[in-house]
Amino acid sequence: MAASGYGDRIELIVDINEFWNRVGIIGDYYELQWLGFNLEPFPSVFRPEHIPEMLTFCRENPEYHVVTSITPGRLLNKYVPGRKVYKLAKGDQNPNLLLNPLVNPLRALVDEEVICAALAILGDVKAGNE
């Protein structure tokens, strides 16, 4: 599910898979290594010390761009200086795309389904012990 905006307005995406596929985040350690990045100990996570190398790479290869983690769980499809976690992407470069799964209107239903499933498993375990 996505909401679209005009001009410089944010386009909010609440589905993680939709955002990752649309933006083309590269999460494969071997692909990043093949591109020349060594991201030990956190594969696919660019930390602030990697930013100069990453920005140079993106300037030389304009089909790639930077995605910034602005808060835990929220990703913005552009470079924002001063953050702690970045990702490399090769897809839609719209800088107004924002991932925020915490505002998903269906999130409460998903949480309820997970809790109900966990309670059912716990109930089965308890019944088996009696």
C-alpha positions in Angstrom: 0.0 0.0 0.0 1.4 3.4 -0.9 0.2 7.0 -0.7 1.4 9.3 -3.4 2.0 13.0 -3.4 2.8 15.9 -5.7 6.1 17.6 -6.4 8.2 17.5 -3.2 5.7 15.8 -1.0 6.6 12.5 0.6 5.3 9.3 -0.9 4.7 7.0 2.1 5.1 3.2 1.7 4.1 1.0 4.6 5.0 -2.4 3.2 8.7 -3.3 3.6 8.8 -5.7 0.6 7.2 -3.1 -1.7 9.7 -0.4 -0.7 12.8 -2.8 -1.0 11.6 -4.0 -4.4 10.7 -0.6 -5.8 13.9 1.1 -4.6 16.1 -1.9 -5.4 18.0 -2.1 -2.1 21.1 -4.3 -2.5 21.2 -6.6 0.5 23.3 -9.3 -1.0 26.8 -9.3 0.6 28.4 -10.9 -2.4 27.0 -8.4 -4.8 28.2 -5.6 -2.7 31.6 -7.2 -2.4 31.7 -7.6 -6.2 30.9 -3.9 -6.5 34.0 -3.2 -4.4 32.6 -2.8 -0.9 33.8 -4.6 2.2 31.2 -4.1 4.9 32.4 -6.2 7.8 30.9 -6.9 10.3 27.5 -5.8 9.0 26.8 -7.0 5.5 24.7 -4.6 3.4 24.9 -1.8 6.1 27.0 1.3 5.2 28.1 3.1 8.3 29.2 6.8 8.4 32.9 5.8 7.7 31.8 4.2 4.4 29.9 7.3 3.2 32.7 9.0 1.2 33.4 5.8 -0.7 29.7 5.2 -1.2 29.0 8.7 -2.5 32.0 8.5 -4.9 30.7 5.2 -6.2 27.2 6.6 -6.7 28.6 9.7 -8.6 30.6 7.4 -10.9 27.7 4.9 -11.3 24.5 7.1 -11.5 22.2 4.0 -11.7 23.0 3.5 -8.0 21.8 5.7 -5.1 21.9 6.0 -1.3 19.0 5.1 1.0 19.1 6.5 4.6 17.8 5.0 7.8 16.4 8.1 9.4 15.1 6.3 12.5 14.8 2.6 13.3 12.4 1.1 10.8 12.1 4.3 8.6 14.0 4.6 5.4 14.2 7.6 3.1 15.2 7.1 -0.5 18.0 9.7 -0.5 21.2 10.6 1.2 20.7 12.4 4.5 24.0 13.5 6.2 24.7 12.8 9.8 22.8 9.5 10.1 24.3 6.1 11.3 23.0 3.6 8.7 22.8 3.8 4.9 22.0 1.3 2.2 23.0 1.1 -1.5 20.1 0.8 -4.0 19.7 0.4 -7.7 16.0 1.1 -8.5 13.5 3.9 -8.3 15.5 7.0 -7.3 12.5 9.2 -6.3 13.9 11.0 -3.2 10.4 11.5 -1.8 9.9 7.8 -1.1 9.6 7.0 2.6 9.2 3.6 4.2 7.4 3.7 7.6 5.8 0.3 8.4 4.7 1.6 11.8 1.9 3.6 10.3 0.4 0.7 8.4 -3.3 0.7 9.1 -3.3 -3.1 8.9 -0.5 -3.4 11.5 -2.9 -4.0 14.4 -4.6 -6.9 12.5 -1.2 -8.5 11.8 -0.1 -8.1 15.4 -3.4 -9.6 16.5 -2.9 -12.6 14.2 0.6 -13.2 15.5 -0.4 -12.9 19.1 -3.4 -15.3 18.6 -1.1 -17.8 16.8 1.4 -17.6 19.6 -1.3 -18.1 22.3 -2.7 -21.1 20.4 0.8 -22.7 20.3 1.3 -22.0 24.0 -2.2 -23.5 24.7 -1.2 -26.7 22.8 2.0 -26.9 24.8 0.2 -26.4 28.1 -2.5 -29.0 27.2 0.2 -31.5 26.3 2.0 -31.1 29.7 -1.2 -31.8 31.7 
